[in-house]
């Protein structure tokens, strides 16, 4: 390990001069620290060599951000970067499903097992409500986060796995329902939308110029204009604009019905304005 003065000099040379030899000396002298921290994460089913390698990455990231003039020893600063890199690697590699997205989830991922062992919660499956409450209080997280993480830490399961040991209930995938519409339904819906659009375009043609402009401004615009704005635009009263809008709407409604009656429908569903 480096003496304080030697470490300060090497860190200054790297920070101010980009001296790679100085950087190598600092990193090499702290490899044992990275390895020691990495060994504390052996319980996640990942190769220790890869965890140590990620710890070394954290060591180098810490060096690039280390400010020796603040008076801290490099080891004190590097510990946080080593842990952060290792934990990020574990979260990326542990499951095909992203585990940790919030601070509470990350805290639970790395501390839930220890918290369960403290209250002797060794059973598989869901925790008892009192166990959930105890862990949530201990880790200062919501109860539902504890329940969710405990279930997710059960591991990824194949959807081809049998629901019951006797196989009579089929596989898990047999019970997964796809709520999205079928391709046939999508095509039918698109055809119906096109049909409705054609009906609307044809219906608007029955309006005169003023009726069409008022109808479009009040009924079809993303931000409909107010009666006051249109009254000022057309130099009439608000009530007159309202009457023209009602009359135009009725004309369009009737024209749409006539168009629908003349056009063969692609579905049995009714369309109304």
C-alpha positions in Angstrom: 0.0 0.0 0.0 1.1 3.5 -0.7 2.0 6.1 1.9 -0.2 9.2 2.0 2.5 11.5 0.6 3.4 9.1 -2.2 -0.2 8.5 -3.1 -0.9 12.3 -3.3 2.1 12.8 -5.5 1.1 10.0 -7.9 -2.5 11.2 -8.0 -1.4 14.8 -8.8 0.9 13.6 -11.6 -1.9 11.6 -13.2 -4.5 14.4 -12.8 -2.2 17.3 -14.0 0.2 15.6 -16.3 -1.6 12.4 -17.5 1.3 10.3 -16.2 0.3 6.7 -17.0 3.0 5.2 -14.8 1.6 7.1 -11.8 -1.9 5.9 -12.6 -0.6 2.3 -12.9 1.0 2.5 -9.5 -2.1 3.7 -7.8 -4.4 1.1 -9.5 -2.0 -1.8 -8.9 -1.6 -0.9 -5.2 -5.4 -1.1 -4.7 -6.2 -4.3 -6.6 -6.4 -6.2 -3.3 -9.1 -3.7 -2.2 -11.2 -4.4 -5.3 -10.8 -8.2 -4.9 -11.8 -8.0 -1.3 -14.9 -6.1 -2.0 -15.7 -8.4 -5.0 -15.6 -11.5 -2.8 -18.5 -10.1 -0.8 -20.7 -10.5 -3.9 -20.1 -14.2 -4.5 -23.7 -15.2 -3.6 -25.2 -14.2 -6.9 -24.2 -17.1 -9.1 -21.7 -15.2 -11.2 -18.0 -16.0 -11.8 -15.8 -14.3 -9.1 -13.2 -13.5 -11.8 -15.8 -11.3 -13.6 -16.9 -9.6 -10.5 -13.3 -8.8 -9.6 -12.8 -7.5 -13.2 -15.8 -5.2 -12.7 -14.4 -4.0 -9.4 -11.1 -3.1 -11.2 -13.2 -1.1 -13.7 -14.6 0.8 -10.8 -11.1 1.3 -9.5 -10.1 3.0 -12.7 -13.2 5.1 -12.8 -12.5 6.3 -9.3 -9.0 7.3 -10.3 -10.3 9.4 -13.2 -12.5 11.4 -10.7 -10.2 11.4 -7.7 -9.2 14.9 -6.4 -6.2 14.4 -4.1 -6.2 18.1 -2.9 -9.5 17.4 -1.0 -7.5 15.4 1.6 -9.1 12.0 1.3 -7.2 8.8 0.8 -7.9 7.1 -2.5 -9.1 3.9 -1.0 -11.9 5.8 0.9 -13.1 7.3 -2.4 -12.6 4.2 -4.6 -14.7 1.9 -2.4 -17.9 3.6 -3.6 -17.0 3.3 -7.3 -15.9 -0.3 -6.9 -19.2 -1.3 -5.3 -21.2 0.7 -7.9 -19.6 -1.0 -10.8 -20.0 -4.5 -9.3 -23.6 -3.9 -8.4 -24.4 -2.6 -11.8 -22.8 -5.6 -13.4 -24.8 -8.0 -11.2 -28.1 -6.2 -12.0 -27.4 -6.4 -15.7 -26.3 -10.1 -15.6 -28.4 -11.7 -12.9 -31.6 -12.0 -14.8 -33.0 -11.5 -18.3 -35.6 -9.3 -16.7 -34.3 -5.9 -15.4 -34.4 -6.1 -11.6 -33.3 -2.7 -10.3 -34.6 0.5 -11.7 -35.1 2.6 -8.5 -33.1 3.2 -5.4 -35.5 1.1 -3.3 -35.3 -1.8 -5.8 -31.5 -1.8 -5.8 -31.4 -1.7 -2.0 -33.8 -4.6 -1.8 -31.9 -6.7 -4.4 -28.7 -6.5 -2.4 -30.1 -6.6 1.1 -33.3 -8.6 1.0 -31.5 -12.0 1.7 -29.7 -10.6 4.7 -32.9 -9.0 6.0 -34.8 -12.3 5.6 -32.1 -14.3 7.4 -32.3 -11.9 10.4 -36.0 -12.9 10.9 -35.4 -16.5 10.0 -37.6 -16.2 6.8 -36.0 -19.2 5.0 -39.2 -20.6 3.4 -39.6 -20.4 -0.3 -42.6 -18.6 -1.8 -44.3 -15.5 -0.5 -43.4 -13.9 2.8 -46.0 -13.6 5.6 -47.5 -10.2 6.1 -45.7 -9.6 9.4 -42.4 -10.6 7.8 -43.0 -8.2 4.9 -43.8 -5.4 7.4 -40.6 -6.1 9.4 -38.3 -6.1 6.4 -40.0 -3.0 4.9 -39.5 -1.1 8.2 -35.9 -2.3 8.5 -34.9 -1.2 5.0 -37.2 1.8 4.9 -39.0 0.7 1.7 -42.8 0.2 0.9 -44.3 -3.2 1.7 -45.3 -3.9 -1.9 -41.6 -3.4 -3.0 -40.6 -6.1 -0.6 -43.2 -8.5 -1.9 -42.4 -7.8 -5.6 -38.6 -8.2 -5.1 -39.0 -11.4 -3.1 -41.0 -12.9 -5.9 -38.6 -11.8 -8.6 -35.6 -13.2 -6.7 -37.2 -16.6 -7.1 -35.4 -16.7 -10.4 -36.4 -16.8 -14.1 -38.7 -19.6 -15.0 -39.4 -21.2 -18.3 -42.8 -20.7 -19.7 -42.6 -24.4 -20.8 -42.3 -25.6 -17.2 -45.3 -27.6 -16.0 -47.8 -25.8 -13.7 -48.1 -29.0 -11.5 -45.8 -31.9 -11.0 -48.3 -34.3 -12.5 -48.4 -32.3 -15.7 -52.2 -32.4 -15.8 -52.5 -28.6 -15.7 -50.3 -28.1 -18.7 -47.5 -25.6 -19.1 -47.3 -22.1 -17.8 -47.5 -20.8 -21.4 -51.0 -22.4 -21.8 -52.3 -19.9 -19.2 -50.8 -16.8 -20.8 -53.4 -14.8 -22.5 -52.4 -12.4 -25.3 -54.6 -9.3 -24.9 -53.5 -7.7 -28.1 -55.9 -7.7 -31.1 -55.4 -10.4 -33.7 -54.0 -9.5 -37.1 -57.5 -10.0 -38.7 -59.0 -7.6 -36.2 -56.3 -5.0 -36.9 -57.0 -5.2 -40.7 -60.7 -5.0 -40.2 -60.3 -1.9 -37.9 -58.1 -0.2 -40.4 -60.6 -0.8 -43.2 -63.4 0.5 -41.0 -61.4 3.7 -40.2 -60.7 4.3 -43.9 -64.4 3.8 -44.6 -65.4 6.3 -41.9 -62.9 8.9 -43.2 -64.3 8.6 -46.7 -67.8 9.0 -45.3 -66.8 12.2 -43.4 -65.0 13.7 -46.4 -68.0 13.0 -48.6 -70.4 14.5 -46.0 -68.4 17.7 -45.6 -68.9 18.4 -49.3 -72.7 19.0 -48.7 -71.8 22.2 -46.7 -71.4 25.6 -48.1 -68.1 27.5 -47.6 -69.1 29.2 -44.3 -70.7 26.1 -42.8 -67.6 24.0 -43.7 -65.2 26.5 -42.2 -67.2 26.8 -39.0 -67.7 23.0 -38.8 -64.0 22.3 -39.2 -63.0 25.0 -36.7 -65.5 23.7 -34.1 -65.5 20.0 -34.7 -62.4 18.9 -36.4 -59.6 21.1 -35.2 -57.2 19.8 -32.5 -57.9 23.0 -30.6 -61.4 24.1 -31.4 -62.0 27.8 -31.8 -64.4 29.5 -29.4 -67.8 31.0 -30.5 -66.4 34.4 -29.7 -63.4 34.0 -32.0 -65.6 32.8 -34.9 -68.2 35.5 -34.3 -65.5 38.2 -34.6 -64.0 36.4 -37.7 -67.4 36.2 -39.6 -68.8 39.4 -38.2 -71.9 37.8 -36.7 -73.2 37.1 -33.2 -72.1 34.1 -31.1 -75.7 32.8 -31.3 -75.6 32.9 -35.1 -72.3 30.9 -35.1 -73.9 28.3 -32.8 -76.9 28.0 -35.1 -74.7 27.5 -38.1 -72.6 24.9 -36.3 -75.7 22.9 -35.3 -77.1 23.0 -38.8 -73.8 22.0 -40.3 -73.5 19.1 -37.9 -76.9 17.8 -38.7 -76.2 18.0 -42.5 -72.9 16.1 -41.9 -74.7 13.4 -39.8 -77.3 12.8 -42.4 -74.8 12.7 -45.2 -72.6 10.2 -43.3 -75.6 7.9 -42.8 -76.5 8.0 -46.4 -72.9 7.2 -47.4 -72.7 4.3 -45.0 -76.0 3.0 -46.3 -74.7 3.1 -49.9 -71.3 1.5 -49.1 -70.9 -2.2 -48.3 -69.7 -2.6 -44.7 -66.6 -4.6 -43.9 -67.8 -5.4 -40.4 -71.2 -5.9 -38.7 -70.5 -3.1 -36.2 -72.5 0.1 -36.4 -70.9 3.5 -36.8 -72.4 6.7 -35.3 -71.4 10.3 -35.3 
